[in-house]
Amino acid sequence: MEMRKQTFAQMEQKLHESWSSEEDSLFYYHPSEDRIVLSHALFWVMSQSLKGKIRQEKYLLLLRQYQEEMLDAYLQDTEDFPAMLHYCNIIYEYLPMILTATHDLRTEKDARKLAATTIVAAGFGGDMPEELANALLDDMDFFNNKVKCRKIEQMLPKLMKMVEGEMLSMELSRTLRKTTGNRDEKR
């Protein structure tokens, strides 16, 4: 247990060193801890539908395992919930950097989809209307001793459209950088 605390403390320190400011955190603008939990629940449900090799990546499996344990602790209001949420946040914050370092997001659609899912889940969890957020949080429960988020599951088609939009945005952004770079080279 002590080793895990030390490892996460080191990861967190390196993460903060990589940011130019705290505003670089994916969760900086979330209005409450519950919204951060909701972002994790969204990602946990959304990432179940991933396909291909990306689905078996160790960092994704680790994050999903921690998220399930954290959601369980949240629902049961156990004393280890704050630590589990903290660990989930650290792993989640690292996910975009790991994806960028280990995959070519231009050519690997599954990796690009995971990156877009990460952005959508964090953003939508923090920005959705309060009434919807409360309804989704209230809906989380146990079914056959497993955490279930039925309303989030029902929202999957809408959420995946948002992921497709984010993937398109990533592609357009890359194309614009490439086009702008070519113009700058010609000058």
Accessible surface in RSA format (square Angstrom, percent):
REM  Atomic radii and reference values for relative SASA: ProtOr
REM  Chains: A
REM  Algorithm: Lee & Richards
REM  Probe-radius: 1.40
REM  Slices: 20
REM RES _ NUM      All-atoms   Total-Side   Main-Chain    Non-polar    All polar
REM                ABS   REL    ABS   REL    ABS   REL    ABS   REL    ABS   REL
RES MET A   1   152.64  79.0 107.21  71.0  45.42 108.2 106.27  90.4  46.36  61.4
RES GLU A   2   110.38  63.4 105.84  80.1   4.54  10.8  54.37 105.2  56.00  45.7
RES MET A   3   143.54  74.3 139.27  92.2   4.27  10.2 120.01 102.0  23.53  31.2
RES ARG A   4    68.66  28.8  62.53  31.9   6.13  14.6  27.78  38.0  40.89  24.8
RES LYS A   5   107.47  52.4 101.78  62.5   5.69  13.5  50.96  45.9  56.51  60.2
RES GLN A   6    96.58  54.0  92.38  67.5   4.20  10.0  29.75  63.3  66.84  50.7
RES THR A   7    57.95  41.2  56.97  57.8   0.98   2.3  44.82  60.2  13.13  19.8
RES PHE A   8    13.11   6.6  13.01   8.1   0.10   0.3  13.11   7.9   0.00   0.0
RES ALA A   9    57.76  53.1  47.84  73.8   9.92  22.6  52.26  73.6   5.50  14.6
RES GLN A  10   110.13  61.6 107.98  78.9   2.15   5.1  29.98  63.8  80.15  60.8
RES MET A  11    52.90  27.4  52.07  34.5   0.83   2.0  41.42  35.2  11.48  15.2
RES GLU A  12    47.08  27.0  47.08  35.6   0.00   0.0   8.76  16.9  38.32  31.3
RES GLN A  13   111.09  62.1 104.50  76.4   6.60  15.7  33.31  70.9  77.78  59.0
RES LYS A  14   135.83  66.3 129.99  79.8   5.84  13.9  76.18  68.6  59.65  63.5
RES LEU A  15     3.54   2.0   2.94   2.1   0.60   1.5   3.54   2.5   0.00   0.0
RES HIS A  16    67.49  36.9  55.93  38.9  11.56  29.6  46.02  47.4  21.47  25.0
RES GLU A  17   121.40  69.7  86.89  65.7  34.51  82.2  51.01  98.7  70.39  57.5
RES SER A  18    69.43  58.7  29.11  38.8  40.32  92.9  38.93  82.9  30.50  42.7
RES TRP A  19    40.78  16.4  25.41  12.3  15.37  36.1  18.62   9.9  22.16  35.9
RES SER A  20   110.28  93.2  67.55  90.2  42.73  98.4  57.69 122.8  52.59  73.7
RES SER A  21    55.24  46.7  43.45  58.0  11.79  27.2  47.71 101.6   7.53  10.6
RES GLU A  22    93.65  53.8  88.24  66.8   5.41  12.9  49.10  95.0  44.55  36.4
RES GLU A  23    93.35  53.6  81.46  61.6  11.89  28.3  12.50  24.2  80.86  66.0
RES ASP A  24    70.19  49.2  46.13  45.9  24.06  56.9  18.10  42.6  52.09  52.0
RES SER A  25    18.77  15.9  12.76  17.0   6.01  13.8   5.48  11.7  13.28  18.6
RES LEU A  26    54.92  30.6  38.49  27.5  16.43  41.3  42.88  30.1  12.04  32.4
RES PHE A  27    13.51   6.8   7.75   4.8   5.76  15.0   8.12   4.9   5.39  15.4
RES TYR A  28   103.81  48.5  78.77  44.8  25.05  65.2  45.30  34.0  58.52  72.1
RES TYR A  29   154.64  72.2 131.79  75.0  22.84  59.4 116.44  87.5  38.20  47.1
RES HIS A  30    23.94  13.1   6.09   4.2  17.85  45.7   4.12   4.3  19.81  23.1
RES PRO A  31    91.60  66.8  50.58  46.1  41.03 149.1  62.01  51.2  29.60 184.0
RES SER A  32    52.51  44.4  40.79  54.4  11.71  27.0  45.77  97.5   6.74   9.4
RES GLU A  33    92.59  53.2  83.42  63.1   9.16  21.8  28.30  54.7  64.29  52.5
RES ASP A  34    61.10  42.8  60.22  59.9   0.88   2.1   7.00  16.5  54.09  53.9
RES ARG A  35     9.94   4.2   9.94   5.1   0.00   0.0   1.49   2.0   8.44   5.1
RES ILE A  36    27.60  15.7  27.60  20.6   0.00   0.0  27.60  19.9   0.00   0.0
RES VAL A  37     0.00   0.0   0.00   0.0   0.00   0.0   0.00   0.0   0.00   0.0
RES LEU A  38     0.00   0.0   0.00   0.0   0.00   0.0   0.00   0.0   0.00   0.0
RES SER A  39     0.05   0.0   0.05   0.1   0.00   0.0   0.05   0.1   0.00   0.0
RES HIS A  40     0.07   0.0   0.01   0.0   0.07   0.2   0.03   0.0   0.04   0.1
RES ALA A  41     0.00   0.0   0.00   0.0   0.00   0.0   0.00   0.0   0.00   0.0
RES LEU A  42     0.00   0.0   0.00   0.0   0.00   0.0   0.00   0.0   0.00   0.0
RES PHE A  43     0.00   0.0   0.00   0.0   0.00   0.0   0.00   0.0   0.00   0.0
RES TRP A  44    16.62   6.7  16.62   8.0   0.00   0.0  14.70   7.8   1.92   3.1
RES VAL A  45     1.02   0.7   0.52   0.5   0.50   1.2   0.52   0.5   0.50   1.4
RES MET A  46     0.36   0.2   0.00   0.0   0.36   0.9   0.00   0.0   0.36   0.5
RES SER A  47     1.89   1.6   0.00   0.0   1.89   4.4   0.00   0.0   1.89   2.7
RES GLN A  48    66.13  37.0  58.12  42.5   8.01  19.1  22.44  47.8  43.69  33.1
RES SER A  49    39.96  33.8  30.44  40.6   9.52  21.9  38.94  82.9   1.02   1.4
RES LEU A  50     1.20   0.7   1.01   0.7   0.19   0.5   1.01   0.7   0.19   0.5
RES LYS A  51   148.85  72.6 143.19  87.9   5.66  13.5 109.34  98.4  39.52  42.1
RES GLY A  52    46.58  57.4   0.00   N/A  46.58  57.4  29.86  81.9  16.72  37.5
RES LYS A  53   185.42  90.5 173.23 106.3  12.19  29.0 121.01 108.9  64.41  68.6
RES ILE A  54     5.98   3.4   3.23   2.4   2.75   6.6   3.48   2.5   2.50   6.8
RES ARG A  55   103.52  43.5 102.63  52.3   0.89   2.1  22.81  31.2  80.72  48.9
RES GLN A  56   115.97  64.8 103.95  76.0  12.01  28.6  50.22 106.9  65.75  49.9
RES GLU A  57    49.06  28.2  45.48  34.4   3.57   8.5   5.74  11.1  43.31  35.4
RES LYS A  58   175.26  85.5 169.56 104.0   5.70  13.6 113.98 102.6  61.28  65.3
RES TYR A  59    32.88  15.4  28.50  16.2   4.38  11.4  31.75  23.9   1.13   1.4
RES LEU A  60     0.84   0.5   0.84   0.6   0.00   0.0   0.84   0.6   0.00   0.0
RES LEU A  61    81.01  45.1  76.23  54.5   4.78  12.0  76.87  54.0   4.14  11.1
RES LEU A  62    78.86  43.9  75.64  54.1   3.22   8.1  78.16  54.9   0.69   1.9
RES LEU A  63     0.00   0.0   0.00   0.0   0.00   0.0   0.00   0.0   0.00   0.0
RES ARG A  64    46.65  19.6  45.85  23.4   0.80   1.9  10.17  13.9  36.48  22.1
RES GLN A  65   101.07  56.5  94.03  68.7   7.03  16.7  29.83  63.5  71.24  54.0
RES TYR A  66    20.83   9.7  20.83  11.9   0.00   0.0   6.57   4.9  14.26  17.6
RES GLN A  67     0.00   0.0   0.00   0.0   0.00   0.0   0.00   0.0   0.00   0.0
RES GLU A  68    43.52  25.0  43.52  32.9   0.00   0.0  13.40  25.9  30.12  24.6
RES GLU A  69    74.41  42.7  67.54  51.1   6.87  16.4  36.09  69.8  38.32  31.3
RES MET A  70     0.00   0.0   0.00   0.0   0.00   0.0   0.00   0.0   0.00   0.0
RES LEU A  71     0.03   0.0   0.03   0.0   0.00   0.0   0.03   0.0   0.00   0.0
RES ASP A  72    45.71  32.0  45.71  45.5   0.00   0.0   8.93  21.0  36.78  36.7
RES ALA A  73     4.99   4.6   3.56   5.5   1.44   3.3   4.81   6.8   0.18   0.5
RES TYR A  74    50.16  23.4  39.10  22.2  11.05  28.8  25.61  19.2  24.55  30.3
RES LEU A  75    50.55  28.2  18.34  13.1  32.21  81.0  20.77  14.6  29.78  80.1
RES GLN A  76   100.91  56.4  74.00  54.1  26.91  64.1  25.11  53.4  75.81  57.5
RES ASP A  77   126.83  88.8 105.88 105.4  20.94  49.5  27.96  65.8  98.87  98.6
RES THR A  78    50.29  35.8  39.77  40.3  10.52  25.1  45.86  61.6   4.43   6.7
RES GLU A  79   173.61  99.7 141.31 106.9  32.30  76.9  63.75 123.3 109.87  89.7
RES ASP A  80    69.47  48.7  65.67  65.4   3.80   9.0  29.97  70.5  39.50  39.4
RES PHE A  81    17.06   8.5  17.06  10.6   0.00   0.0  17.06  10.3   0.00   0.0
RES PRO A  82    80.50  58.7  73.50  67.0   7.00  25.5  75.42  62.3   5.08  31.6
RES ALA A  83    43.63  40.1  36.06  55.7   7.57  17.2  42.62  60.0   1.01   2.7
RES MET A  84     9.74   5.0   9.74   6.4   0.00   0.0   1.38   1.2   8.37  11.1
RES LEU A  85     8.36   4.7   8.36   6.0   0.00   0.0   8.36   5.9   0.00   0.0
RES HIS A  86    73.36  40.1  71.37  49.6   1.99   5.1  46.07  47.5  27.28  31.7
RES TYR A  87    14.38   6.7  14.38   8.2   0.00   0.0   9.33   7.0   5.05   6.2
RES CYS A  88     0.00   0.0   0.00   0.0   0.00   0.0   0.00   0.0   0.00   0.0
RES ASN A  89    28.64  19.8  28.63  27.7   0.01   0.0  10.36  24.9  18.28  17.7
RES ILE A  90     5.25   3.0   4.80   3.6   0.45   1.1   5.25   3.8   0.00   0.0
RES ILE A  91     6.99   4.0   6.71   5.0   0.28   0.7   6.83   4.9   0.16   0.4
RES TYR A  92     0.00   0.0   0.00   0.0   0.00   0.0   0.00   0.0   0.00   0.0
RES GLU A  93    13.98   8.0   8.08   6.1   5.90  14.1   3.68   7.1  10.30   8.4
RES TYR A  94    37.75  17.6  37.75  21.5   0.00   0.0  34.70  26.1   3.05   3.8
RES LEU A  95     0.99   0.6   0.74   0.5   0.24   0.6   0.99   0.7   0.00   0.0
RES PRO A  96    40.85  29.8  38.61  35.2   2.25   8.2  40.32  33.3   0.54   3.3
RES MET A  97    74.92  38.8  67.64  44.8   7.28  17.3  47.80  40.6  27.13  35.9
RES ILE A  98    47.78  27.2  44.81  33.4   2.97   7.2  47.75  34.4   0.02   0.1
RES LEU A  99     0.14   0.1   0.14   0.1   0.00   0.0   0.14   0.1   0.00   0.0
RES THR A 100    93.49  66.5  78.42  79.5  15.07  35.9  63.64  85.5  29.85  45.1
RES ALA A 101    88.15  81.1  45.86  70.8  42.29  96.2  55.97  78.8  32.18  85.2
RES THR A 102    83.50  59.4  52.20  52.9  31.30  74.6  60.02  80.6  23.48  35.5
RES HIS A 103    31.42  17.2  19.50  13.6  11.92  30.5  21.69  22.4   9.73  11.3
RES ASP A 104    49.02  34.3  39.72  39.5   9.30  22.0  27.94  65.8  21.08  21.0
RES LEU A 105    37.45  20.9  33.15  23.7   4.30  10.8  33.43  23.5   4.03  10.8
RES ARG A 106   135.42  56.9 120.96  61.7  14.45  34.4  27.32  37.3 108.10  65.5
RES THR A 107   104.78  74.5  72.00  73.0  32.78  78.1  69.10  92.8  35.68  53.9
RES GLU A 108    68.22  39.2  62.91  47.6   5.30  12.6  33.34  64.5  34.87  28.5
RES LYS A 109   133.41  65.1 129.11  79.2   4.29  10.2  72.07  64.9  61.34  65.3
RES ASP A 110    54.08  37.9  52.18  51.9   1.90   4.5   9.48  22.3  44.59  44.5
RES ALA A 111     1.13   1.0   0.49   0.8   0.64   1.4   0.49   0.7   0.64   1.7
RES ARG A 112    36.88  15.5  36.88  18.8   0.00   0.0   4.18   5.7  32.71  19.8
RES LYS A 113    56.16  27.4  56.16  34.5   0.00   0.0  18.34  16.5  37.82  40.3
RES LEU A 114     0.00   0.0   0.00   0.0   0.00   0.0   0.00   0.0   0.00   0.0
RES ALA A 115     6.64   6.1   5.63   8.7   1.01   2.3   6.11   8.6   0.53   1.4
RES ALA A 116     0.00   0.0   0.00   0.0   0.00   0.0   0.00   0.0   0.00   0.0
RES THR A 117     0.24   0.2   0.24   0.2   0.00   0.0   0.00   0.0   0.24   0.4
RES THR A 118     0.07   0.1   0.07   0.1   0.00   0.0   0.07   0.1   0.00   0.0
RES ILE A 119    69.28  39.4  67.07  50.0   2.20   5.3  67.46  48.6   1.82   4.9
RES VAL A 120    11.81   7.8   6.67   6.0   5.14  12.4  11.81  10.3   0.00   0.0
RES ALA A 121     0.13   0.1   0.00   0.0   0.13   0.3   0.13   0.2   0.00   0.0
RES ALA A 122     2.31   2.1   2.31   3.6   0.00   0.0   2.31   3.3   0.00   0.0
RES GLY A 123    32.02  39.5   0.00   N/A  32.02  39.5  31.22  85.7   0.80   1.8
RES PHE A 124    27.29  13.7  21.58  13.4   5.71  14.9  24.59  14.9   2.70   7.7
RES GLY A 125     0.00   0.0   0.00   N/A   0.00   0.0   0.00   0.0   0.00   0.0
RES GLY A 126     9.29  11.5   0.00   N/A   9.29  11.5   2.20   6.0   7.09  15.9
RES ASP A 127   118.16  82.8  88.71  88.3  29.45  69.6  29.63  69.7  88.53  88.3
RES MET A 128     6.06   3.1   0.00   0.0   6.06  14.4   2.23   1.9   3.83   5.1
RES PRO A 129    88.70  64.6  76.91  70.1  11.79  42.9  88.66  73.2   0.04   0.2
RES GLU A 130   106.23  61.0  99.52  75.3   6.72  16.0  54.02 104.5  52.21  42.6
RES GLU A 131   148.57  85.3 140.25 106.1   8.32  19.8  55.53 107.4  93.04  76.0
RES LEU A 132    54.14  30.1  49.65  35.5   4.48  11.3  53.24  37.4   0.89   2.4
RES ALA A 133     0.93   0.9   0.93   1.4   0.00   0.0   0.93   1.3   0.00   0.0
RES ASN A 134    67.80  46.8  66.71  64.5   1.09   2.6  19.20  46.2  48.60  47.0
RES ALA A 135    33.95  31.2  26.37  40.7   7.58  17.2  32.67  46.0   1.28   3.4
RES LEU A 136     2.29   1.3   1.31   0.9   0.97   2.4   1.44   1.0   0.85   2.3
RES LEU A 137    16.81   9.4  10.67   7.6   6.14  15.4  11.21   7.9   5.61  15.1
RES ASP A 138   122.60  85.9  91.67  91.2  30.93  73.1  32.88  77.4  89.72  89.5
RES ASP A 139    39.54  27.7  22.92  22.8  16.63  39.3   9.43  22.2  30.11  30.0
RES MET A 140     7.21   3.7   0.00   0.0   7.21  17.2   0.00   0.0   7.21   9.6
RES ASP A 141    85.00  59.5  85.00  84.6   0.00   0.0  16.56  39.0  68.45  68.3
RES PHE A 142    70.42  35.2  48.93  30.3  21.48  55.9  48.99  29.7  21.43  61.3
RES PHE A 143    98.27  49.2  93.83  58.1   4.43  11.5  96.83  58.7   1.44   4.1
RES ASN A 144   121.57  83.8  90.93  87.9  30.65  73.8  33.83  81.4  87.74  84.8
RES ASN A 145   142.74  98.4 118.98 115.0  23.77  57.2  27.32  65.8 115.42 111.6
RES LYS A 146   114.79  56.0 113.45  69.6   1.33   3.2  77.85  70.1  36.94  39.3
RES VAL A 147     4.32   2.8   1.40   1.3   2.91   7.0   1.40   1.2   2.91   7.9
RES LYS A 148    63.59  31.0  63.20  38.8   0.39   0.9  22.50  20.3  41.09  43.8
RES CYS A 149     0.64   0.5   0.41   0.5   0.23   0.5   0.50   1.3   0.14   0.1
RES ARG A 150   109.74  46.1 109.20  55.7   0.54   1.3  41.88  57.2  67.86  41.1
RES LYS A 151    89.86  43.8  89.17  54.7   0.69   1.6  49.95  45.0  39.91  42.5
RES ILE A 152     0.80   0.5   0.80   0.6   0.00   0.0   0.80   0.6   0.00   0.0
RES GLU A 153    54.35  31.2  45.40  34.3   8.94  21.3  20.40  39.5  33.94  27.7
RES GLN A 154   137.36  76.8 109.80  80.2  27.56  65.6  48.06 102.3  89.30  67.7
RES MET A 155    28.65  14.8  24.12  16.0   4.53  10.8  27.98  23.8   0.67   0.9
RES LEU A 156    41.69  23.2  41.69  29.8   0.00   0.0  41.69  29.3   0.00   0.0
RES PRO A 157    96.29  70.2  84.94  77.4  11.35  41.3  94.27  77.8   2.02  12.5
RES LYS A 158   114.24  55.7 107.04  65.7   7.20  17.2  76.58  68.9  37.66  40.1
RES LEU A 159     0.05   0.0   0.05   0.0   0.00   0.0   0.05   0.0   0.00   0.0
RES MET A 160    30.70  15.9  30.47  20.2   0.23   0.6  30.47  25.9   0.23   0.3
RES LYS A 161   142.68  69.6 134.13  82.3   8.55  20.4  86.24  77.6  56.43  60.1
RES MET A 162    64.01  33.2  52.55  34.8  11.47  27.3  59.39  50.5   4.62   6.1
RES VAL A 163     0.46   0.3   0.46   0.4   0.00   0.0   0.46   0.4   0.00   0.0
RES GLU A 164   100.79  57.9  93.92  71.1   6.87  16.4  39.13  75.7  61.66  50.3
RES GLY A 165    38.58  47.6   0.00   N/A  38.58  47.6  32.23  88.4   6.35  14.2
RES GLU A 166    44.49  25.5  41.03  31.0   3.45   8.2   2.68   5.2  41.80  34.1
RES MET A 167    19.76  10.2  18.60  12.3   1.17   2.8  14.69  12.5   5.07   6.7
RES LEU A 168   109.11  60.8 104.87  75.0   4.24  10.7 108.70  76.3   0.41   1.1
RES SER A 169    56.42  47.7  51.24  68.4   5.18  11.9  21.16  45.1  35.26  49.4
RES MET A 170    41.60  21.5  31.65  20.9   9.95  23.7  37.18  31.6   4.42   5.9
RES GLU A 171    53.64  30.8  52.62  39.8   1.03   2.4  34.44  66.6  19.21  15.7
RES LEU A 172    99.45  55.4  99.36  71.1   0.08   0.2  99.36  69.8   0.08   0.2
RES SER A 173    46.52  39.3  41.58  55.5   4.94  11.4  24.74  52.7  21.77  30.5
RES ARG A 174    57.46  24.1  56.81  29.0   0.65   1.5  20.95  28.6  36.51  22.1
RES THR A 175    61.33  43.6  60.64  61.5   0.69   1.6  50.45  67.8  10.88  16.4
RES LEU A 176   115.10  64.1 114.93  82.2   0.17   0.4 115.10  80.8   0.00   0.0
RES ARG A 177   155.88  65.5 143.12  73.0  12.76  30.4  78.28 107.0  77.61  47.0
RES LYS A 178   129.63  63.2 118.11  72.5  11.52  27.4  77.87  70.1  51.76  55.1
RES THR A 179    55.01  39.1  53.01  53.7   1.99   4.8  38.59  51.8  16.42  24.8
RES THR A 180    63.09  44.9  63.09  64.0   0.00   0.0  47.22  63.4  15.87  24.0
RES GLY A 181    27.49  33.9   0.00   N/A  27.49  33.9  26.73  73.4   0.76   1.7
RES ASN A 182    70.50  48.6  69.26  66.9   1.24   3.0  14.30  34.4  56.21  54.3
RES ARG A 183   129.57  54.4 127.98  65.2   1.59   3.8  46.60  63.7  82.97  50.3
RES ASP A 184    82.82  58.0  67.89  67.6  14.93  35.3  27.01  63.6  55.81  55.7
RES GLU A 185   144.45  82.9 110.09  83.3  34.36  81.8  49.27  95.3  95.18  77.7
RES LYS A 186   176.46  86.1 138.37  84.9  38.09  90.7  92.23  83.0  84.23  89.7
RES ARG A 187   216.24  90.8 152.47  77.7  63.76 151.8  81.06 110.8 135.17  81.9
END  Absolute sums over single chains surface
CHAIN  1 A    10963.1       9381.9       1581.2       6013.4       4949.8
END  Absolute sums over all chains
TOTAL         10963.1       9381.9       1581.2       6013.4       4949.8
